[in-house]
Amino acid sequence: MIKENLIHIREKINDVLDKRNDELQKKSFKLVAVTKNHAVEAMREAIDEGVAAVGENRVQEALEKEAALGRAAEWHLIGHLQTNKVKQAVKLFDLIHSVDSENLAVKIDLEAGRLKKKQDVLIQVNLAKEESKFGVYREDLDELVQFVDALPNLRLCGLMAIMPQGGAEVLRPLFKQMYVLFTELKRKDLQNGNIQWLSMGMTHDFETAVEEGANLVRIGTGIFGRRQY
Ligand SMILES: *Cc1c(COP(=O)(O)O)cnc(C)c1O
């Protein structure tokens, strides 16, 4: 099933990419397979089908899986990062999508410095100001960008958003706003940054996200089926 699901999703993505015809988006595009609550065997199958990046939202679960899988794919942290898990997270993850406070950024920077690593990070934006979600509010974004960019062991690589529930008519304007923020961020003169990723779009909304400029989508259910909790 995983193989068929991946074929189906890639077809949909490629259709949108072809229609949109943005060379940079096409060239850079990355599908992150969200593997939280899915078994290592399923992850292996996806990697065998060419999945180059896996996304997890809990550090402990990712550590256990990495012990079994190794570095066969890039590891992305897509969920909220508690400061007491930063040390393990910096060791494990190639890209941390969920930086949303100065405090967390400082802790990641410190740990990356200890490991002599440049840690790639995205800033998570909470565009719809949902209280149930993490992420920096729009009006605080510029300040956090400046702050993160000044930390020597972090490399700011773009923005991430988790959208509210809703149909395309609700989500499209939000995706559009994210794309504007991403474009503005690219134009900024940064010291450490290398802005390249706009991470948005999940199983129920990835086509709209890609239509609006996402070049990194995070898909779980659409690849692996329902998660068992
Ligand atoms: C679980 C999760 C996803 C994947 O969601 P699906 O609906 O299963 O595709 C994407 N992003 C984040 C941050 C998640 O926590």
PDBQT file of the ligand as one rigid body, heavy atoms in Angstrom, charges set to zero:
ROOT
HETATM    1  C1  LIG A 301       1.345  14.571  12.098  1.00  0.00    +0.000 C 
HETATM    2  C2  LIG A 301       1.869  15.760  11.410  1.00  0.00    +0.000 A 
HETATM    3  C3  LIG A 301       1.865  15.866  10.011  1.00  0.00    +0.000 A 
HETATM    4  C4  LIG A 301       1.271  14.811   9.103  1.00  0.00    +0.000 C 
HETATM    5  O1  LIG A 301      -0.112  14.800   9.187  1.00  0.00    +0.000 OA
HETATM    6  P1  LIG A 301      -1.009  13.870   8.211  1.00  0.00    +0.000 P 
HETATM    7  O2  LIG A 301      -2.337  14.478   8.277  1.00  0.00    +0.000 OA
HETATM    8  O3  LIG A 301      -0.958  12.493   8.770  1.00  0.00    +0.000 OA
HETATM    9  O4  LIG A 301      -0.398  13.956   6.875  1.00  0.00    +0.000 OA
HETATM   10  C5  LIG A 301       2.439  16.977   9.437  1.00  0.00    +0.000 A 
HETATM   11  N1  LIG A 301       2.985  17.946  10.183  1.00  0.00    +0.000 NA
HETATM   12  C6  LIG A 301       3.010  17.909  11.515  1.00  0.00    +0.000 A 
HETATM   13  C7  LIG A 301       3.624  19.014  12.272  1.00  0.00    +0.000 C 
HETATM   14  C8  LIG A 301       2.455  16.817  12.172  1.00  0.00    +0.000 A 
HETATM   15  O5  LIG A 301       2.468  16.776  13.511  1.00  0.00    +0.000 OA
ENDROOT
TORSDOF 0
